């Protein structure tokens, strides 16, 4: 019997980062000495104080349904975090807690977008943005960037991309996959364009806020342009900063009408996020933040070592990132007509089979010619990966 699925699901692709990571893990389980650089999560364990809070929640019987949009004490911790760390003011009905930041984005797009609306997505982009827009029957509109502009869009590009159908702009800074960060000046220029287009909402995806080592203090577009407050949805979560990817706690702040709509959608899908994880997330946000600073320090050291090592390989061009835990070097020297590889997918396949290194092709992020390499792994793996890369590419000029 042939099973007919919906037209909607026919447009959706499985996440390439998750599928490539799973493939690398299967090879490793079979005995191959794979160095897996596809991973999009911290290699650290969740800090002990957070785990202790979860144990206490279990002992105290915090195992029932909670409010759909999150427990009051966690929402207050989020409000306090925004006030003290980001100088942004919200109240409880402007906050939603979801099963990961990914669910927040899904809820938002379902709440905000109508069929035919356009979502502007700067490339390179996180792989799930376009498919989530398609699931809402909206149209992803991509803005390409170059190494020369540090893989960030500018005001002129944004102006050209906006149409009467534009409903949402996504800004991800620090960026997955590039690690690039928009400066205050760059955000101000984008904000000037957005002020002229009042129909456009902004999603600022700040999930890598605490994996950041730029010279300027972290800021998002609302910090730079408070006039955009009502139109901006601020996204964050516990996964990256606190090594809590599996706990699945993300949160968003926005105008109360948007949050209520997102809550309605969540009430008809998952209902509340995991009750134990919510208590743990409150502990993460309200306890001593030394663990976050220490992990960030290590990420910065790894980035410097790995990016310098990549740039020492002939033909590889890696921009210095300011955050996240990825390098996103260009391998265009090796890719293209008449060159060693016809595509970044072919290069990634070669490195997996020749050098036992698992990577993610840049095409998955809308940036052909690049590879995303995660340095959320130990120093020995990074050192070995650089040696294997150099050896694998040495015969291609």
N, C-alpha and C positions, 0 to 999 in steps of 0.2 A: 504494500500500500504506500502510495506516495503522499507524504505529509506536506501540505501547503502551509507555509509560514507567512507572516504578515509582510507587506511591502516595506514597512518600517524597519524590520529586523534585517531585511535583505541588504540595506544600506550600511549596516553596522559591521565593523571589523573587530575581531578580538584584539585586545591591547598587545601590540608587538613587543613592548618591553617585558611584559609578564610572560608571553609565550617564549621569547628568546631566553629569558632567565630559566624557565622551566626546562627548555631543551638543553641548556648548559648543565643544569643539575642532573639531568638524566645521563648525559655523557660522563659526568664526574662519578655518578653512582655505578656506572659500568666499568670504572677503573681508569678512565682517561684522566691525566693530571691537568684538568681544566682550570685556568685562572679566570674566574667569572667577574668580568667588569661590566656586566649588564645591570647589576643590582641597584635599585632605587631606594634603598633604605639603609639606615645606619648599621654598622657592624657591631656597635656597642650593645650591651645588655641594658634593659630599662633600669634606671637608678634604683637602689635598694629602698629608699624612703617611699618611692611610688608603689613598689611592690608590697611594702608593709601596709600602706594605706588600703590596698586591695584586700589583703588578708584580714585586716580589721573590719572592713565592710562585710566580708563574708561571715565573720564571727558575729557581727551585729545584725545579721539577717537582712542586709540590703539587697534582696534578691527578687523584689517585686517589680511590677511595672512602675515607671516614673511618668512624670509629665512628658508629653510627646516632644516638646522642645528643650528638655533637659531639666535636671534638678535645680532648684533655686540657688543652692550654695555654689554650684559650679558656674551658673550664669553670673552670679555676683563676682566670682573670682575672675571671670572673663571681662566683666565691666571694669573691675579694678585694674586688670592688666592693660586694657586699652587706655585707661585714664593715666596711669603712671608711666607706662612704657611708650605710648604713642600719642599722648595728649589729645585723645579723642573721647568724647562724652557720649555714652549710651545709657539707656534704661532697659529694664528686663524684657519688655516687649519688643525690643530691637535686637534681641539675641536669639539665635537658634543653635542648638547642639545636635550634631548628626553623627551617623556611623561613618566617620571619616570626612575629610574635607571634600572628597570626591562626591559624596552624597549631597553635601551642601551645594555644589555646582550643579548637580543634576536637578535638585529641587528648584534652584534658582532659574535654570533655563526652562523648566516646565512651567514655572510660575510667571515668567516674564515674556516669553517668546510666543508669537503666533506664527502659523504657517506663512512662509514667504519673508519673514523678518530676516535681517542680515546680522551676523555676528562677526566683527572684525577680530582676526586672530593673527598677531604678528608671528612671523616665522624666523627662527625655529620656535616651536611651541610644544607644550606637553601633549602627548599623543591622544589623550582622551577629549580634549576640547572640541575638535571637529565632530566627532561621533556623537557627543552629547548634544551639540547643536542640531545635528541631523535627527536625533531621536525626538527633538521638539519640533520637527518639521521646519526648521529654520535653515538658512543658507550660510555656511562658513565662507567668509571672505578673507583671503590671506594677503598679508603684506610681506614681501620678501625683503631680506636684509643682506648685507655683505659684511665681510671681515673689516673692510675699510670703515664702516660705520659701527663697528663693534657689535654687530648682530642686534642692533636696536633700531626701532623705527624713529622717524623724525616727523616734525609737524607737517611738512609738505606732503609726505606720503599719507599721513592720516587724513589730511584734508581731501586728497584725491580719492581715498577709499570710502569716505562717507557719502551715502545717498539718502534719499527720503525713506528708504526701507531699513536703514541702519538702526538697530535697537540696542546693541551691546558691544562694548570694546573690552577685551581682556588684556590686562597688564600683569605679567608674572615677573616679579623682581624681588630677590635674585631668581634668575631664570633656570628652569629645567627645560632644556638640557645644557645651556651655554654657561651658566654661572654669571652672566652679565647682570649689572645693576644699573638702573636708571638714576642719574644724578638729579639733584634738586632743579638744576637749570633745564635739563631735558624734560622732566615732568612738568615744569612750568610752561614750556613751549607746547606740550601736548594739551595741557589744561586750557590754554588760550584757544585752541581749536575747539575743544569740547564745550566751552562756554558759549560758542557761537552756534552750537548744535544741541539745543535743549532736549531733543528726542532721544539722545544717546545716553544709556546707562553705562557705568563702568564697573567691571569686576576687577578688583586688585587682589591678586592671589599672592598672599604674603607668607606662604607656608614655610619658606626658607629664611624667614626674617632673622632667626637666631643663629643661622649658619652664614655668617657675614663678617667680612674683615675689611670693609672699605674705610677710607679715611673720614668720610662724612658719616654722621649718625644716620641710622636707617630711617628713611621716610617713605611714605606712600603718597599717592596723588592728592589725598584729602589733606594731609599735612601741608602740602605745598599750596593747595588751592581749596580752602574751606568752603568756597561757594559751591563746590561739587558734592558736598556732604550728603544731600538728599538723594543724589543720583548714583552714589557709589556704594557698592557692596564690598565689605572688607572680609576677606577669607583668611582663616588661619587654622591651626590645629596642633595637636600634641605629637604627631607621628615623627616628625623630623627632629625637632629640637630636643625632645626627651627620649628618643629611641623607643617610641611606642607605636610603631606601625601596625602591629597586630592587634592592638587594643581598640583601634577604630574609633577615635574621637576627633572630630573636626568641628569647627564652629564658624559662624558668620554673623556680621553686624550690618544692619541696614535700616532703612525707613521701616516703621512698624507695619505698614501695609504690605511691604514685600516679605517681611519675616512671617506675618500671619499667613500669607499665601503659601510660603515654603512649608510652614508648619502643617497646613491643611493637606498638602501633598504627602508629607512625611507620615501623617496620621493614617493615610490609606496605603502605605507601603510597608515600612519597617516599624512604625510607631517609634517608641523612645530608643535612644542608643542604649547599649549595654549598661546596666545599673552599676555593676562593680567598676567598670572602666570609667564611668563618670566620677565616682568617688576618687579613683586614682588620679584622674585628670585634675581634679580640684587640688589634690596634694601637689601635683607637679607645678601648677601655676602659683601656689601660695607658699611653697617651701623655699629653702635656700637654693639659689640659682647657680651655685658654684659648679654643679655637674654640667650645666649647659655651657658655661664659659670654658670648662676644661675640654669638652668634646669639640667645641669650636676652635680652640687653640690647636688641637691635634689635626683637625681638618685643614686648617690653614697651613700647617707644616707639610702635610701630605700634598696639598695643592702645589706648593712651591717646588717640592722635590719632583713631583710627577710632571708638571707643566714644563719645568726646565729640562727634564729628561726627554720629553717628547720633542721639544724644539731642537734638541741636539741630534735628532735623527734626520738625516738629509731628506728633504721633500715634505716634511711635516711642519705645519704652521699652527701653533696653539696659542690663542689669546689668553692673557692672564685673567682669570675669573676673580670676582669679588665676593662670591658666595656660592651656596649649594655645595654638593660634593661630586661634581662632574667636571671633567675636561671635555672639550668639544672641538678637537683639532680638525683642521682641514687636511684631507689627503688628496686634494685635486691634482697634485703633481703625478699621482699614480692612476687617476681615473679619467676615462673619456675615450673618445675615438682615437685609435692608434696608440693608446697607452696600455699599461699592464692589465687594467681591469675596466670592464665596461660600465660598472656601477659600484656604488658603495656596498650594495648587497653582495656583489661578487667578492669584493675585498673582505668584507666581514666573514664570508664563508671560507675564503682562503685562510684567514688568520685563525679561524676556529680549527680547521683541519690541518694546517701546516704548523701553527705555533701554539695550539691549544689555548688560545685566548678568545673568550666570548665577549663580543662588543655589540652595540646597537647601531645599525646604519642611520646616518643622518636623514635619509629620506623618510624615515618613520616620523621625524619631527619637522618635515617640510623643508629640510636643508640638505639636498643631495651633495655628496662630496665630502661629508664629514662623518665621523664616528663619535658616538658618545661613550666615554670611558669613565666608569665610576671609580673614585678613589676611596669609597667606603669599604676599605679592606686594609689588611695590615701591611706594614712597610716591606716585608719580605715578598709578598705578592706583587707589590708595585715595582720593586726592584727587578724581580724576575720577568714581569710583563714588559718592562722597557727593554731588557736584554733580548727577549724573544721577538719583540717587534722589530728591533734593529736588525736582528739576524734574518727575519722573514722578508724584510724589504730591501736588503742590501744589494740584491742583484737587479733591482728595478731602478733604472735611471730616469 
